[in-house]
């Protein structure tokens, strides 16, 4: 008996089932390219899923021991940007399937959040509706002290619940009491959430009024997104087309943003091309392990582990000595760069960890998600590919043509690590999904994979104790970079409370800047000095 076709998703995404020719943009979800046909990868659902499964397997890196020194998979973007990107995602959407550590059905977007950079993942519903988040109606509550990082001496955990043990659950998890529970899903984003709470508390001490403090914190955060995060992840030539003022050193009034494809009619909307494809680029930036501070003898796996090899999974209270030394995650000061063999004391090496390159390869732990995190499928790449297909997204080539961009050839869509070593690549995408001698992906690449494949090689300079290092980096190209930039800029422009809408010539507090700059490193430095 033949297997029944796998059904298309029903419900869950408002606007996802609208006709692609629909002019309705009133809901929170929409499409940038609503007239383009959906990409399929076979004559029926079973064949499409089989082809996507093969492609996902090719995008999974083999298990390798983590490097103690410079890693050919690293780019020049500090590792903190990976998790700042996750924090941004949780601010813009309630999309459980986009999370790295949620077990929810990848075909459902539930409890959608208004798409604004308003930090409701931090503030929740505010001190009137959720007074338990706040110490005095002005400052946030914080949790127990954390230790292990001399350069983060005032580190504190998030406030947590203290559930009573039961016979069936003698050791219940202590869940974080925060505006968005997802910001406790791994130790790194959890402590980033804690830093944002501390940044608010510092600003509250300076300003003294909750509404004014909230606005100041939001605007500084929005500035980092626009002026630091986007330039870090998007190739300069692509970003200059959307934000010309960054390229020429003016301001958004003198040289205003240029949006060609994001056009909100009645209210801001979240493009499915962004949420189900382009913004999933961050999964390829995840490292397999991270060193948290100088006192812990080993790095910790992002997922895999046991009692002898603990991991960084969240939603519970982690050891108190796991305070993050943020110098290991963002460029607060020059750190070690060389490998363990040429450092004075390899056991005490203090190194800035860099995000992995944006490419068509995901680290091995993301291909074996534990069953309590994700299942059916447990391979993150397959979850992303299936989701884009079920959301009826067009192919990467179709989107490129709609943008007026010459699409990549099949031979240019390479699967594997973009280290520069041909041995680290699997081959062109047409090696996968072969049916009757023809690849399902010939001229028909899934949008997510296409965006990863079209990244542009640039060079970033990282200051280290061994001198400045020029590091080859991959940044989003013409299709992916344009979707991400236009979506984020469009959301800021349509938000009447954003700094772009209210005061586009506004600049951050000069006392918080470093050499005239305010970016993610400066925001973190300000929070550390709360």
Secondary structure, DSSP 8 states (H G I E B T S, - for coil): ----------SSSTTTTS-TT-----SSEE-SSTTS----SSSSHHHHHHHHHHHHHHTB-------SS--TTEEEEETHHHHHHHHHHHHH---GGGSTT--S-TT---S----SSS-HHHHTTHHHH-GGGBSSSSSB---SB--S-GGGTT-B---B------SS-TT----B-SS-GGGGSBHHHHHHHHHHHHHHHHHHHHH--HHHHHHHHHHHHHHHIIIIIHHHHB-HHHHHHH-HHHHHT--TTTS----SS---SSS--EEHHHHTTGGGGGGGG--SEE---SSSSS-EESS---SSS-B-B-SS---TT----GGGTS-SS-BB-S-GGGSS-GGG--B--EEE-SSS-B-GGGGS--TTT--SS--HHHHHHHHHHHTT--BHHHHHHHHT-----GGG-EEE--SS-GGGEEEEGGGSSEETTEETTTT--BHHHHHHHT-EEEEEEE-BTT--EEEEEEEB-HHHHHHHHHHHHHHHHH-TTSHHHH-TT----GGG-BTTB-SHHHHHHHHHT-
